[in-house]
């Protein structure tokens, strides 16, 4: 028997499936579980189902509603019976880099894409993966009858009464990251699917934000679900003027906004959110792993890297462009990392540690500035993700991001947002759940010093001039 006081949220992320069971009224986490995913950029979706089964084992007694939030952009191709015909191609697979260039050109350039769907495709976007698979795996492409996102697929698997591909659903938040749905018109652009794939595919029905789309085998209502960033915005209860900066595998900066955005530069993706509004977002490929990679390079653990970055009085002109896995924003999928300004003075572990923290944050500071350029107010930054626990990150972030910083209590905000959506689906009202916040202990960077750091970073990124020794004094 289900209990209306219990709801569950699922985060099917790049690295793991996480499940939380919450009190529907307060959001208090009562039970939680986790199971890992393979470390790959193409994954058999059956691995997500296996992880879900492990992570949810023993947690679901009494749960009355459940919602799935999933990693954005992943491409799941299905035949007419609903069987997967090719490994899911995830957001962080850059195989479609050349396909992206072709697609952007074929529609008429970045402005045409921004006008059509609010975003300019980068290799992360699903539409570019359709073009790639058409050429790279023609046999699988020929068998495909439908295309879904990770959260769409897992929601469909959870539905007890599913039938083939007829009942596939998605939501406006996650579908806004495909490249074939327009947040400004709330409509599909099937012509863009045909442009990418050469023919039409069945697309999931776009469910309403608080809609119940099915029932599970254990009797719980299935909410529409959404993308991971949209769920995080729900879990954090973002308010006007709040910008969330997440430092996980990727780095993201996003805010809820009342109007659709359209950025032909391609920096800001004009996504929808999970409530009927909009979620302009900037994503970088490189965030927390910049710190872990630097720590490995220096023979340190993360705690030692943190301490070293804080003991250094500055980076002394050493600049790290942290494009260790290529980059999404700016759109440089084939790029590599760069250390500039290496001298006998700067070739020190503490200086390198400081440059790594600064480089990662400068990339996110550019992201926050891109949101500002779209007219989005930035009154405060909510800093979250694994790297947000770094004391060095906390100390440098306020000046480099140009806004007061608060630290949400560490929690699984994507899964919490999904659970909050589930509570909304069964009650008809979006519940108010408190989010505990704290302030960083201290800030060690003045505004003037932060401006110097960002200017050096911008100069190296643009390559407009060499940096001189006099710049460092």
C-alpha positions as semicolon CSV with decimal commas, in nm:
position;residue;x (nm);y (nm);z (nm)
1;X;0,000;0,000;0,000
2;X;0,129;0,346;-0,086
3;X;0,163;0,631;0,162
4;X;0,095;0,985;0,028
5;X;0,358;1,115;0,268
6;X;0,636;0,930;0,082
7;X;0,780;1,029;-0,257
8;X;1,096;0,924;-0,437
9;X;1,337;1,104;-0,667
10;X;1,588;0,942;-0,900
11;X;1,905;1,101;-1,039
12;X;2,030;0,895;-1,334
13;X;2,354;1,088;-1,376
14;X;2,668;1,030;-1,580
15;X;2,844;0,849;-1,297
16;X;2,571;0,684;-1,091
17;X;2,204;0,633;-1,016
18;X;2,097;0,791;-0,689
19;X;1,759;0,742;-0,521
20;X;1,612;0,941;-0,234
21;X;1,285;0,879;-0,052
22;X;1,148;1,196;0,106
23;X;0,868;1,325;0,322
24;X;0,636;1,485;0,065
25;X;0,556;1,782;0,289
26;X;0,897;1,877;0,429
27;X;1,144;1,722;0,186
28;X;1,326;1,542;0,467
29;X;1,533;1,257;0,324
30;X;1,425;0,934;0,491
31;X;1,609;0,674;0,282
32;X;1,868;0,685;0,006
33;X;2,071;0,455;-0,214
34;X;2,330;0,471;-0,489
35;X;2,488;0,248;-0,754
36;X;2,762;0,332;-1,007
37;X;2,748;0,349;-1,387
38;X;3,026;0,246;-1,626
39;X;3,286;0,516;-1,686
40;X;3,222;0,563;-2,058
41;X;3,077;0,810;-2,304
42;X;2,861;0,542;-2,472
43;X;2,663;0,313;-2,243
44;X;2,408;0,034;-2,281
45;X;2,095;0,173;-2,109
46;X;2,055;-0,168;-1,946
47;X;2,336;-0,052;-1,715
48;X;2,109;0,228;-1,590
49;X;1,834;-0,023;-1,516
50;X;2,079;-0,244;-1,327
51;X;2,200;0,057;-1,126
52;X;1,840;0,162;-1,054
53;X;1,759;-0,187;-0,927
54;X;2,057;-0,185;-0,692
55;X;2,014;0,175;-0,573
56;X;1,640;0,139;-0,504
57;X;1,656;-0,203;-0,340
58;X;1,465;-0,197;-0,011
59;X;1,380;0,174;-0,035
60;X;1,043;0,189;-0,207
61;X;0,797;0,045;0,046
62;X;0,502;0,283;0,069
63;X;0,628;0,530;-0,193
64;X;0,327;0,694;-0,359
65;X;0,499;0,881;-0,643
66;X;0,832;0,877;-0,820
67;X;1,009;1,102;-1,069
68;X;1,326;1,048;-1,273
69;X;1,579;1,319;-1,349
70;X;1,844;1,226;-1,602
71;X;2,166;1,352;-1,753
72;X;2,077;1,587;-2,036
73;X;2,138;1,531;-2,409
74;X;2,205;1,155;-2,411
75;X;2,072;0,983;-2,726
76;X;1,879;0,656;-2,687
77;X;1,771;0,507;-3,021
78;X;1,487;0,253;-3,016
79;X;1,326;0,023;-3,270
80;X;0,950;-0,013;-3,301
81;X;0,930;-0,261;-3,014
82;X;1,121;-0,031;-2,780
83;X;1,449;-0,225;-2,797
84;X;1,771;-0,023;-2,788
85;X;1,953;-0,040;-3,123
86;X;2,279;0,140;-3,031
87;X;2,458;0,223;-2,705
88;X;2,333;0,551;-2,562
89;X;2,564;0,832;-2,672
90;X;2,611;1,060;-2,371
91;X;2,650;1,435;-2,346
92;X;3,026;1,410;-2,293
93;X;3,091;1,212;-2,611
94;X;3,250;1,455;-2,858
95;X;3,244;1,221;-3,160
96;X;2,987;1,450;-3,320
97;X;3,218;1,755;-3,330
98;X;3,244;1,754;-3,710
99;X;2,875;1,678;-3,746
100;X;2,802;1,982;-3,530
101;X;2,995;2,211;-3,761
102;X;2,805;2,076;-4,061
103;X;2,462;2,106;-3,899
104;X;2,516;2,462;-3,780
105;X;2,618;2,560;-4,132
106;X;2,337;2,371;-4,307
107;X;2,061;2,556;-4,122
108;X;2,219;2,893;-4,194
109;X;2,457;2,954;-3,906
110;X;2,440;3,017;-3,531
111;X;2,175;3,287;-3,558
112;X;1,939;3,051;-3,738
113;X;1,974;2,785;-3,468
114;X;1,933;3,035;-3,183
115;X;1,617;3,163;-3,348
116;X;1,481;2,811;-3,411
117;X;1,541;2,643;-3,074
118;X;1,698;2,904;-2,843
119;X;2,043;2,740;-2,851
120;X;2,332;2,688;-3,089
121;X;2,422;2,316;-3,097
122;X;2,754;2,198;-2,960
123;X;2,870;1,833;-2,970
124;X;2,687;1,766;-2,643
125;X;2,346;1,827;-2,803
126;X;2,138;1,528;-2,907
127;X;2,070;1,658;-3,257
128;X;2,441;1,639;-3,340
129;X;2,457;1,279;-3,218
130;X;2,176;1,189;-3,458
131;X;2,386;1,315;-3,747
132;X;2,692;1,131;-3,617
133;X;2,520;0,792;-3,574
134;X;2,372;0,819;-3,923
135;X;2,723;0,805;-4,065
136;X;2,909;0,605;-3,800
137;X;2,653;0,325;-3,740
138;X;2,426;0,309;-4,046
139;X;2,284;-0,036;-3,958
140;X;2,168;0,085;-3,616
141;X;2,038;0,408;-3,769
142;X;1,834;0,212;-4,022
143;X;1,661;0,015;-3,743
144;X;1,578;0,322;-3,533
145;X;1,213;0,427;-3,511
146;X;1,223;0,657;-3,207
147;X;1,472;0,868;-3,015
148;X;1,456;0,931;-2,640
149;X;1,662;1,091;-2,365
150;X;1,798;0,898;-2,065
151;X;1,522;1,016;-1,831
152;X;1,259;0,936;-2,096
153;X;1,391;0,581;-2,132
154;X;1,410;0,506;-1,759
155;X;1,063;0,653;-1,697
156;X;0,928;0,436;-1,980
157;X;1,094;0,126;-1,830
158;X;0,936;0,200;-1,492
159;X;0,584;0,224;-1,638
160;X;0,398;-0,101;-1,579
161;X;0,169;-0,054;-1,880
162;X;0,427;0,054;-2,139
163;X;0,387;-0,071;-2,493
164;X;0,665;-0,044;-2,750
165;X;0,738;0,321;-2,825
166;X;0,378;0,441;-2,830
167;X;0,377;0,575;-2,474
168;X;0,716;0,750;-2,460
169;X;0,703;1,080;-2,274
170;X;0,947;1,358;-2,193
171;X;0,918;1,704;-2,039
172;X;0,987;2,051;-2,171
173;X;1,298;2,095;-1,955
174;X;1,493;1,794;-2,078
175;X;1,364;1,810;-2,437
176;X;1,483;2,171;-2,465
177;X;1,840;2,034;-2,474
178;X;1,789;1,815;-2,781
179;X;1,815;2,079;-3,054
180;X;1,476;1,990;-3,204
181;X;1,230;2,154;-2,963
182;X;1,171;2,528;-2,918
183;X;1,116;2,671;-2,567
184;X;0,974;2,992;-2,714
185;X;0,695;2,812;-2,905
186;X;0,668;2,494;-2,695
187;X;0,677;2,293;-3,016
188;X;0,889;2,027;-3,180
189;X;1,089;2,110;-3,490
190;X;1,069;1,773;-3,672
191;X;1,237;1,936;-3,972
192;X;1,555;1,957;-3,763
193;X;1,536;1,585;-3,683
194;X;1,510;1,520;-4,057
195;X;1,799;1,759;-4,125
196;X;2,017;1,564;-3,883
197;X;1,900;1,208;-3,947
198;X;1,775;1,215;-4,304
199;X;1,425;1,100;-4,207
200;X;1,169;1,138;-3,932
201;X;1,165;0,956;-3,597
202;X;0,895;0,921;-3,336
203;X;0,947;1,177;-3,062
204;X;0,819;1,142;-2,703
205;X;0,504;1,329;-2,604
206;X;0,593;1,639;-2,398
207;X;0,412;1,603;-2,065
208;X;0,310;1,889;-1,839
209;X;0,530;1,983;-1,543
210;X;0,305;1,824;-1,278
211;X;0,152;1,551;-1,492
212;X;0,127;1,186;-1,391
213;X;0,243;0,987;-1,695
214;X;0,201;0,631;-1,567
215;X;0,211;0,388;-1,278
216;X;0,494;0,165;-1,161
217;X;0,461;-0,207;-1,099
218;X;0,470;-0,136;-0,724
219;X;0,175;0,107;-0,748
220;X;0,348;0,446;-0,739
221;X;0,248;0,731;-0,970
222;X;0,512;0,829;-1,225
223;X;0,570;1,201;-1,266
224;X;0,697;1,348;-1,592
225;X;1,061;1,368;-1,482
226;X;1,309;1,618;-1,626
227;X;1,675;1,689;-1,699
228;X;1,934;1,696;-1,424
229;X;1,990;2,072;-1,427
230;X;1,617;2,142;-1,424
231;X;1,574;1,905;-1,129
232;X;1,862;2,073;-0,945
233;X;1,686;2,409;-0,987
234;X;1,375;2,252;-0,830
235;X;1,575;2,094;-0,550
236;X;1,751;2,422;-0,472
237;X;1,427;2,623;-0,507
238;X;1,610;2,885;-0,715
239;X;1,462;3,235;-0,681
240;X;1,491;3,536;-0,916
241;X;1,846;3,671;-0,886
242;X;1,991;3,333;-0,785
243;X;2,247;3,168;-1,011
244;X;2,351;2,812;-0,937
245;X;2,713;2,731;-1,018
246;X;2,770;2,357;-1,003
247;X;3,122;2,216;-0,997
248;X;3,086;1,849;-1,073
249;X;3,210;1,640;-1,365
250;X;3,105;1,934;-1,578
251;X;3,063;2,291;-1,466
252;X;2,727;2,464;-1,504
253;X;2,587;2,807;-1,435
254;X;2,210;2,841;-1,461
255;X;1,919;3,051;-1,341
256;X;1,542;3,046;-1,359
257;X;1,410;3,322;-1,581
258;X;1,068;3,446;-1,684
259;X;1,138;3,470;-2,059
260;X;1,305;3,251;-2,322
261;X;1,659;3,347;-2,418
262;X;1,835;3,326;-2,752
263;X;2,213;3,365;-2,767
264;X;2,364;3,338;-3,116
265;X;2,713;3,334;-2,965
266;X;2,631;2,984;-2,842
267;X;2,750;3,051;-2,488
268;X;2,405;3,045;-2,325
269;X;2,176;2,752;-2,399
270;X;1,816;2,872;-2,393
271;X;1,663;2,580;-2,204
272;X;1,321;2,550;-2,045
273;X;1,283;2,459;-1,679
274;X;1,065;2,198;-1,507
275;X;0,794;2,441;-1,391
276;X;0,677;2,602;-1,715
277;X;0,944;2,874;-1,716
278;X;1,295;2,895;-1,855
279;X;1,644;2,792;-1,747
280;X;1,922;2,968;-1,941
281;X;2,236;2,767;-1,882
282;X;2,606;2,766;-1,962
283;X;2,796;2,438;-1,940
284;X;3,169;2,369;-1,941
285;X;3,314;2,021;-1,976
286;X;3,587;2,085;-1,720
287;X;3,522;2,145;-1,352
288;X;3,599;1,923;-1,051
289;X;3,824;1,691;-1,249
290;X;4,058;1,986;-1,315
291;X;4,142;1,979;-0,945
292;X;4,172;1,601;-0,923
293;X;4,394;1,588;-1,234
294;X;4,619;1,863;-1,098
295;X;4,641;1,686;-0,763
296;X;4,752;1,367;-0,942
297;X;5,008;1,564;-1,143
298;X;5,152;1,712;-0,824
299;X;5,143;1,385;-0,629
300;X;4,891;1,522;-0,379
301;X;4,549;1,428;-0,257
302;X;4,269;1,685;-0,286
303;X;4,308;1,803;0,072
304;X;4,676;1,877;0,014
305;X;4,595;2,056;-0,312
306;X;4,343;2,269;-0,127
307;X;4,595;2,362;0,141
308;X;4,863;2,439;-0,116
309;X;4,632;2,669;-0,314
310;X;4,544;2,859;0,002
311;X;4,905;2,896;0,119
312;X;5,015;3,044;-0,214
313;X;4,980;3,425;-0,211
314;X;4,868;3,403;-0,574
315;X;4,944;3,229;-0,899
316;X;5,220;3,483;-0,973
317;X;5,113;3,507;-1,337
318;X;5,077;3,133;-1,394
319;X;4,761;3,072;-1,599
320;X;4,588;2,739;-1,654
321;X;4,339;2,697;-1,938
322;X;4,178;2,383;-1,798
323;X;4,047;2,226;-2,120
324;X;4,155;1,878;-2,018
325;X;3,867;1,702;-2,195
326;X;3,821;1,943;-2,483
327;X;3,569;2,215;-2,410
328;X;3,202;2,285;-2,467
329;X;3,193;2,654;-2,372
330;X;3,374;2,801;-2,552
331;X;3,308;2,546;-2,827
332;X;3,653;2,390;-2,860
333;X;3,591;2,013;-2,861
334;X;3,939;1,925;-2,988
335;X;4,127;2,157;-2,751
336;X;4,370;2,054;-2,479
337;X;4,481;2,215;-2,156
338;X;4,747;2,483;-2,144
339;X;4,982;2,615;-1,877
340;X;5,113;2,964;-1,953
341;X;5,370;3,165;-1,761
342;X;5,586;2,879;-1,640
343;X;5,913;3,001;-1,492
344;X;6,147;2,880;-1,218
345;X;5,949;3,100;-0,981
346;X;5,608;2,966;-1,081
347;X;5,715;2,601;-1,117
348;X;5,608;2,531;-0,761
349;X;5,335;2,296;-0,636
350;X;5,150;2,570;-0,446
351;X;5,153;2,804;-0,745
352;X;5,027;2,529;-0,974
353;X;4,753;2,439;-0,727
354;X;4,642;2,801;-0,710
355;X;4,643;2,833;-1,090
356;X;4,425;2,521;-1,120
357;X;4,161;2,661;-0,885
358;X;4,171;2,999;-1,056
359;X;4,152;2,846;-1,404
360;X;3,850;2,633;-1,321
361;X;3,671;2,930;-1,161
362;X;3,759;3,167;-1,447
363;X;3,579;2,936;-1,688
364;X;3,270;2,950;-1,467
365;X;3,308;3,326;-1,420
366;X;3,286;3,361;-1,799
367;X;2,969;3,151;-1,779
368;X;2,812;3,379;-1,516
369;X;2,904;3,685;-1,723
370;X;2,734;3,528;-2,026
371;X;2,412;3,500;-1,823
372;X;2,445;3,864;-1,721
373;X;2,480;3,957;-2,088
374;X;2,138;3,799;-2,149
375;X;1,986;4,039;-1,895
376;X;1,968;3,784;-1,614
377;X;2,024;3,941;-1,269
378;X;2,294;3,786;-1,050
379;X;2,228;3,881;-0,689
380;X;2,394;3,579;-0,536
381;X;2,563;3,256;-0,643
382;X;2,471;2,917;-0,499
383;X;2,790;2,712;-0,518
384;X;2,742;2,337;-0,526
385;X;2,893;2,013;-0,650
386;X;3,194;1,816;-0,533
387;X;3,451;2,091;-0,592
388;X;3,239;2,342;-0,399
389;X;3,360;2,170;-0,081
390;X;3,712;2,296;-0,150
391;X;3,809;2,575;0,090
392;X;4,026;2,730;-0,181
393;X;3,731;2,736;-0,421
394;X;3,511;2,893;-0,155
395;X;3,774;3,156;-0,077
396;X;3,836;3,260;-0,438
397;X;3,484;3,227;-0,582
398;X;3,313;3,547;-0,455
399;X;3,564;3,784;-0,617
400;X;3,611;3,581;-0,936
401;X;3,237;3,525;-0,988
402;X;3,156;3,884;-0,898
403;X;2,873;3,814;-0,653
404;X;2,812;3,702;-0,295
405;X;2,840;3,326;-0,259
406;X;2,634;3,092;-0,044
407;X;2,684;2,720;0,005
408;X;2,375;2,499;0,002
409;X;2,407;2,216;0,250
410;X;2,559;1,918;0,065
411;X;2,275;1,707;-0,070
412;X;2,160;1,519;-0,379
413;X;1,977;1,820;-0,524
414;X;1,896;1,656;-0,857
415;X;1,728;1,363;-0,685
416;X;1,563;1,599;-0,435
417;X;1,425;1,808;-0,722
418;X;1,284;1,495;-0,883
419;X;1,121;1,397;-0,552
420;X;0,974;1,747;-0,521
421;X;0,826;1,710;-0,869
422;X;0,677;1,375;-0,766
423;X;0,512;1,540;-0,464
424;X;0,375;1,809;-0,695
425;X;0,230;1,549;-0,930
426;X;0,018;1,378;-0,663
427;X;-0,083;1,685;-0,459
428;X;-0,142;1,940;-0,734
429;X;0,074;2,197;-0,552
430;X;0,450;2,244;-0,568
431;X;0,559;2,199;-0,205
432;X;0,793;2,443;-0,032
433;X;1,101;2,262;0,098
434;X;1,363;2,454;0,295
435;X;1,724;2,452;0,172
436;X;1,989;2,518;0,435
437;X;2,256;2,769;0,325
438;X;2,584;2,887;0,475
439;X;2,850;3,141;0,378
440;X;3,214;3,062;0,298
441;X;3,448;3,105;0,592
442;X;3,659;3,372;0,426
443;X;3,748;3,535;0,096
444;X;4,116;3,584;0,016
445;X;4,095;3,767;-0,316
446;X;4,028;4,138;-0,355
447;X;3,821;4,263;-0,645
448;X;4,132;4,425;-0,796
449;X;4,333;4,102;-0,773
450;X;4,040;3,906;-0,920
451;X;4,023;4,146;-1,214
452;X;4,394;4,084;-1,279
453;X;4,346;3,706;-1,268
454;X;4,057;3,721;-1,511
455;X;4,239;3,958;-1,746
456;X;4,539;3,724;-1,767
457;X;4,309;3,427;-1,826
458;X;4,123;3,614;-2,102
459;X;4,451;3,717;-2,267
460;X;4,576;3,359;-2,281
461;X;4,238;3,234;-2,405
462;X;4,218;3,491;-2,683
463;X;4,587;3,467;-2,776
464;X;4,580;3,835;-2,867
465;X;4,916;3,917;-2,713
466;X;5,194;3,755;-2,513
467;X;5,195;3,811;-2,139
468;X;5,493;4,003;-2,015
469;X;5,679;3,977;-1,689
470;X;5,563;4,328;-1,605
471;X;5,204;4,202;-1,597
472;X;5,279;4,000;-1,287
473;X;5,405;4,281;-1,067
